[in-house]
Amino acid sequence: MSQILMPRLSDTMEEGTIARWLKQPGDRVARGEVVAEIETDKATMDLEAYESGVLEQILLPEGGTAAIGEAVAVIGDGSGSGGAPAASAPAAEPRPGPAAEPVAAGPVVAEAPAAEPVAPAPAPAAPVEPAGHATSLRTSPLARSLARRAGIDLATLAGSGPGGRIVRADVESVIARSDPARPGEPAARNGQAVPAAPAPAAPGAAPAAGEDDEVVPLTTMRRLTAERLSESAKAPHFYLTTVVEADALLRLRAELNASLPEGAGKVTVTDLLVKACAVALRAHPEVNASWGQDAIVRHGRVHVGVAVAIPDGLVVPVVRDADRATLGEISRQARDLAERARSRRLSPDDFAGGTFTISNLGMFGIDEFTAIINPPQVAILAVGAASPQPVVRDGEIVVRTTMKLTLSVDHRVLDGAMGAQFLADLRALLEAPLRILA
């Protein structure tokens, strides 16, 4: 008998949601056979059985979420004797996700018998467990992340979640009590700890939903995107904007597409931007870098991510070795990645390892915007629409097609002059685009 555990399916994944079970209790499965679909922060991926047998128990229903390494199902010999998960790999707490379906009342087939309810134990008088045992604690991924950032030892906390699980509220409570800057919460009085005052309501909190309001549950992708970009926003950004005369670029694109056979995929402005950025990054390795807390990593290869909007979020599939690839190879790779991103069929390798990101909203008529850096990268390029504008040439007003580029830069890694030189060289490449084909 063995348990199927929630696997790590991407470099940023901390938990996954069961989107759909493809096998039901009592079904025979072979090793490597897909038994469920898992929704992560990036895509929907397959969950495979570790060994052959009979699916005896489903521990996490559709729509439920579990952390990496938690048990989601049990495979046995078909005797139906699968017990509760071992203590070393506790069963996941089903948490209804955005795709959860209401469960009809009635008998449950092949489910594990419910454990006897246990009254909550009083606070222990024994010494606190050493920090070295923290890895055996039951905690939510978000609680671990908050505790890590705040420097809190999870082994010192008592969990208020089901089964003693440490949840976000437990960590936030400790942060609120220990924050000396919080008004009305002195750390101590006459050497004695002072109980924390109730936290004030958050300013600008959303009012309770009314009968005319629609409450849209967060998808896994939307929630994790919010968490990662909120973390990115803590980096000291600065922004540089330049205007590119895009007439030569658009003429080159038209000529290339006219030479392609009927039915072939067309070269896009984004394809040309990927190639131009890759060439510029090769000449500016300081921009093709990542922030590593105690070091800066300058990457030897150029992997350009392209932001792709999908119905419930944003993904950034990566065009690999874009500086070495031909424009045709970039175009085919980018088109395939975008199609698979929209159908949520990307593999972990498709969005891992990017060294720079492009976000193009020009096709939506957006003239100019700023983008948030995709961590741990140190820069991202925001591209606006190409449109006719009056410009002055040799003392005369003429019409040129222009396009605004805005580079968001992590000031911990790059200074203004370094970012400006990269952007100037990129502009020169786009205004003389035959250079990017050399």
C-alpha positions in Angstrom: 0.0 0.0 0.0 1.3 3.5 -0.8 0.2 7.1 -0.8 0.1 9.4 -3.7 1.6 12.7 -2.6 1.2 16.2 -4.0 4.3 16.6 -6.2 6.3 19.7 -6.9 5.5 20.6 -10.5 7.1 24.0 -10.9 9.9 26.0 -9.3 7.5 28.4 -7.6 4.9 25.8 -6.6 4.1 25.5 -2.8 0.7 23.8 -3.1 -1.6 22.4 -5.7 -5.3 22.1 -6.2 -7.1 18.9 -7.5 -8.9 20.1 -10.6 -10.3 16.7 -11.6 -9.9 13.1 -10.6 -9.6 10.8 -13.6 -9.8 7.7 -11.5 -12.3 6.8 -8.8 -12.0 4.5 -5.7 -12.0 0.9 -6.9 -10.4 1.6 -10.2 -7.3 -0.3 -11.2 -4.3 1.9 -12.1 -0.9 1.2 -13.6 2.4 2.8 -12.6 2.8 6.1 -14.5 -0.9 6.3 -15.4 -2.5 9.7 -15.0 -5.0 9.6 -12.1 -5.8 13.3 -11.7 -5.2 16.8 -13.0 -3.5 19.3 -10.7 -3.9 23.1 -11.0 -0.8 25.0 -10.0 0.2 28.6 -10.1 1.1 28.3 -13.7 -0.8 25.5 -15.5 -2.9 22.4 -15.1 -0.7 19.3 -15.0 -1.1 15.5 -14.8 -0.7 13.6 -11.5 0.7 10.1 -12.2 0.4 7.0 -10.0 3.7 6.0 -8.3 2.9 2.2 -8.6 0.4 -0.2 -9.9 -2.6 -1.3 -7.8 -6.1 -0.2 -7.0 -7.1 3.3 -6.0 -8.6 2.7 -2.6 -9.0 6.2 -1.2 -9.2 9.7 -2.4 -8.0 11.9 0.5 -8.4 15.3 -1.3 -11.6 16.0 -3.2 -11.8 18.0 -6.4 -11.3 21.7 -5.6 -9.2 20.8 -2.5 -5.7 22.2 -2.0 -2.7 20.5 -0.4 0.9 21.5 0.2 3.7 19.7 -1.6 4.4 16.3 -0.1 0.9 15.9 1.5 -1.0 12.7 0.7 -3.9 13.1 -1.7 -4.8 9.4 -2.4 -4.0 5.8 -1.4 -3.2 2.9 -3.7 -3.5 -0.6 -2.4 -4.1 -4.2 -3.5 -7.9 -3.7 -3.8 -8.8 -5.2 -0.4 -10.1 -1.8 0.7 -8.0 -1.9 3.9 -6.2 1.3 3.2 -5.9 3.1 6.5 -5.4 6.7 7.4 -2.1 8.3 6.1 1.0 7.6 8.2 2.1 10.3 10.6 5.2 11.0 8.6 3.0 12.2 5.7 -0.2 13.6 7.1 -3.3 13.8 4.9 -4.0 17.1 3.3 -6.7 19.3 4.7 -9.3 19.7 2.0 -9.8 23.4 1.4 -12.5 24.2 -1.1 -10.9 25.9 -4.0 -12.5 28.0 -6.7 -13.4 25.0 -8.8 -14.9 23.0 -5.9 -18.3 21.4 -6.5 -20.9 21.1 -3.8 -21.1 17.5 -2.5 -24.5 15.9 -2.5 -25.7 14.3 0.8 -25.6 10.5 0.7 -23.2 7.6 1.3 -19.6 8.1 0.5 -18.0 5.2 -1.5 -14.6 3.9 -0.5 -13.8 6.8 1.7 -11.7 6.4 4.9 -13.8 6.3 8.1 -14.0 9.6 9.9 -11.7 9.9 12.9 -13.3 10.3 16.3 -13.5 14.0 17.2 -10.8 15.0 19.7 -11.3 17.8 22.1 -8.7 20.5 21.8 -5.9 20.0 24.3 -5.0 22.7 26.8 -1.9 24.7 26.2 1.1 22.5 27.1 3.2 23.3 30.1 6.2 21.5 28.7 9.1 23.4 27.2 8.7 24.6 23.7 9.9 22.0 21.1 13.4 23.0 19.7 13.5 24.8 16.4 15.1 21.8 14.8 11.8 19.9 14.9 10.0 22.6 12.9 10.0 20.5 9.7 7.6 18.0 11.4 5.0 20.7 12.2 1.8 20.9 10.2 1.8 24.3 8.6 0.2 26.0 5.6 2.6 27.2 2.8 1.5 30.8 3.3 2.2 30.5 7.1 5.7 29.2 6.4 6.3 32.0 3.9 5.1 34.7 6.4 7.1 33.2 9.2 10.3 33.0 7.1 10.1 36.7 6.2 9.3 37.7 9.7 12.0 35.5 11.3 9.5 33.6 13.4 10.3 30.1 14.6 7.2 28.0 13.8 8.1 25.5 16.5 7.2 28.1 19.1 3.6 28.5 17.8 0.4 26.6 18.7 -1.7 26.1 15.6 -5.3 27.1 15.6 -6.2 25.2 12.4 -7.6 21.7 12.1 -5.5 19.1 13.8 -3.3 21.8 15.3 -2.1 23.0 11.8 -0.4 26.4 11.9 -2.2 28.8 9.6 -1.6 32.4 8.4 -3.7 33.9 11.3 -1.4 32.3 13.9 1.7 33.9 12.3 0.0 37.3 11.8 -1.0 37.3 15.4 2.6 36.9 16.5 3.7 39.6 14.1 1.1 42.0 15.5 2.1 41.4 19.1 5.8 41.8 18.4 5.7 44.9 16.2 7.0 47.8 18.3 5.9 50.3 15.8 2.2 49.3 16.1 0.4 52.1 18.0 -1.0 51.1 21.4 1.0 47.9 21.7 4.0 48.5 24.0 6.3 45.5 24.1 6.5 45.3 27.9 5.5 47.1 31.0 7.6 46.8 34.2 9.3 43.8 32.7 6.0 42.0 32.1 4.6 41.3 28.6 1.6 43.3 27.8 -1.2 41.6 25.8 -1.6 42.9 22.3 -4.5 45.2 21.6 -6.9 44.1 19.0 -5.6 45.0 15.6 -7.4 47.9 14.0 -9.4 47.3 10.9 -7.4 47.6 7.8 -7.8 51.0 6.1 -9.8 50.8 3.0 -11.1 47.3 3.7 -13.7 46.1 1.2 -17.3 46.3 2.5 -19.2 43.2 3.0 -20.7 41.8 -0.2 -24.2 42.9 -0.9 -27.0 41.0 -2.6 -26.2 42.8 -5.9 -22.4 42.0 -5.7 -20.6 39.1 -7.3 -18.0 37.3 -5.2 -15.3 35.8 -7.5 -13.2 33.1 -5.6 -9.5 33.4 -6.3 -8.1 30.7 -8.5 -4.8 29.1 -7.5 -3.0 31.0 -10.3 -4.5 34.4 -9.4 -3.7 34.0 -5.7 -0.1 32.9 -6.2 0.5 35.5 -8.9 -0.7 38.1 -6.4 1.7 36.8 -3.7 4.7 36.7 -6.0 4.2 40.1 -7.5 3.5 41.6 -4.1 6.9 40.2 -3.1 8.4 41.7 -6.2 6.9 45.1 -5.5 9.2 45.3 -2.4 12.2 45.6 -4.7 13.2 49.2 -5.3 12.0 49.7 -8.9 12.9 52.6 -11.2 11.6 53.2 -14.7 13.1 54.4 -17.9 11.1 55.2 -21.0 12.2 55.8 -24.6 10.4 56.3 -27.9 11.3 54.1 -30.9 10.6 55.0 -34.5 9.1 51.7 -35.6 8.6 52.3 -39.4 11.7 50.2 -40.4 10.7 47.5 -38.0 7.2 47.2 -39.4 8.4 47.2 -42.9 10.8 44.4 -42.2 8.0 42.4 -40.6 5.7 42.9 -43.6 8.5 41.8 -46.0 9.2 38.7 -44.0 5.6 37.7 -43.8 5.1 38.3 -47.5 7.9 35.9 -48.2 6.4 33.1 -46.1 4.4 30.3 -47.8 0.6 30.3 -47.5 -0.6 29.0 -44.2 2.7 29.5 -42.4 2.6 31.3 -39.1 3.3 35.0 -39.3 6.2 36.9 -37.6 4.8 39.2 -34.9 6.2 42.4 -33.5 6.7 40.5 -30.2 8.9 38.0 -32.1 11.1 40.8 -33.3 11.2 42.3 -29.8 12.3 39.0 -28.3 15.2 38.8 -30.8 16.2 42.4 -30.4 16.2 42.1 -26.6 18.2 38.9 -26.8 20.9 40.6 -28.9 21.0 43.6 -26.5 21.1 41.3 -23.4 24.1 39.4 -24.9 25.9 42.8 -25.1 24.7 43.8 -21.6 25.2 40.8 -19.3 24.6 43.0 -16.3 20.9 43.2 -17.3 20.7 39.5 -18.1 20.9 38.8 -14.3 19.1 37.7 -11.2 19.0 39.0 -7.6 20.3 36.3 -5.2 20.0 38.0 -1.8 23.8 37.9 -1.1 25.0 37.8 -4.7 24.1 38.9 -8.2 23.9 36.1 -10.8 24.8 37.1 -14.3 23.5 34.4 -16.6 25.6 32.9 -19.4 22.5 32.1 -21.5 19.7 34.4 -22.6 16.2 33.0 -21.9 13.5 35.6 -22.7 10.1 35.3 -21.0 7.0 36.6 -22.8 4.0 37.5 -20.6 0.8 35.8 -21.9 -2.6 36.6 -20.5 -5.0 33.7 -20.0 -8.6 33.9 -18.6 -7.7 33.4 -14.9 -4.2 35.0 -14.7 -0.9 35.6 -16.3 1.9 33.2 -17.3 5.4 33.8 -18.6 6.6 31.0 -20.9 10.3 31.3 -21.9 11.9 31.4 -25.3 15.2 29.6 -24.6 18.6 30.8 -26.0 16.8 33.5 -27.9 20.2 35.2 -28.8 21.3 32.1 -30.7 17.9 31.2 -32.3 16.8 32.5 -35.7 13.8 34.8 -36.0 11.8 31.9 -37.5 12.7 29.6 -34.6 11.7 32.3 -32.1 8.4 32.8 -33.9 7.5 29.1 -34.0 8.6 28.6 -30.3 6.7 31.7 -29.1 3.5 30.7 -31.0 3.6 27.2 -29.6 4.2 28.4 -26.1 1.3 30.9 -26.3 -1.1 28.3 -27.6 -0.2 25.8 -24.9 -0.3 28.6 -22.2 -3.9 29.5 -23.1 -4.9 25.8 -23.0 -3.0 25.4 -19.7 -0.8 22.7 -21.1 2.6 24.1 -20.4 5.2 21.9 -18.7 7.4 23.1 -15.8 10.4 23.5 -18.1 8.4 25.9 -20.4 8.2 28.7 -17.8 11.4 28.0 -15.7 14.7 29.8 -16.0 13.8 33.0 -17.6 16.5 35.8 -17.4 14.4 38.7 -18.8 10.7 39.4 -19.5 8.8 41.3 -22.2 5.2 42.4 -21.6 3.5 43.8 -24.8 0.1 45.4 -24.5 0.4 47.3 -27.8 -2.2 45.0 -29.4 -4.7 46.3 -26.9 -4.2 49.9 -27.9 -2.2 50.8 -24.8 0.3 53.6 -25.5 2.5 53.3 -22.4 2.6 51.4 -19.1 5.0 50.2 -16.5 5.4 46.5 -15.5 6.4 44.8 -12.3 9.6 42.8 -12.4 9.3 39.1 -12.5 11.4 37.9 -9.6 14.3 37.0 -9.4 15.0 38.8 -12.7 16.2 42.4 -12.5 14.4 44.0 -15.4 11.2 43.8 -17.5 10.3 45.6 -20.7 6.8 47.1 -21.2 5.9 47.7 -24.8 3.1 50.0 -26.0 1.3 50.4 -29.3 2.9 51.4 -32.5 1.0 54.4 -33.9 1.5 57.4 -36.2 2.8 60.5 -34.4 4.1 63.9 -35.5 7.8 64.3 -35.0 10.3 67.0 -36.0 13.0 66.1 -38.5 15.4 68.7 -39.9 13.1 71.5 -38.7 10.0 70.0 -40.3 7.1 68.2 -38.8 6.6 64.7 -40.3 4.6 61.7 -39.4 6.4 58.6 -38.1 5.2 55.4 -36.5 6.5 55.4 -32.9 6.4 53.0 -30.1 7.1 53.6 -26.4 9.2 51.2 -24.4 9.5 51.3 -20.6 12.1 49.4 -18.7 11.4 48.6 -15.1 14.7 48.0 -13.2 15.7 46.6 -9.9 17.9 49.3 -8.3 19.6 46.8 -6.1 21.4 45.4 -9.1 21.4 48.1 -11.8 21.9 51.9 -11.7 20.2 54.4 -13.9 23.1 54.8 -16.4 23.3 51.0 -16.9 19.6 50.7 -17.6 19.7 53.7 -19.9 22.6 52.3 -22.0 20.8 49.0 -22.4 17.6 50.8 -23.5 19.5 53.1 -25.9 21.1 50.1 -27.6 17.8 48.3 -27.8 16.2 51.3 -29.4 19.1 51.5 -32.0 18.6 47.8 -32.9 14.8 48.3 -33.4 15.3 51.3 -35.6 17.9 49.4 -37.7 16.3 46.0 -37.5 18.4 44.2 -40.1 21.1 44.1 -37.4 19.1 41.7 -35.3 19.0 39.2 -38.2 22.8 39.1 -38.6 
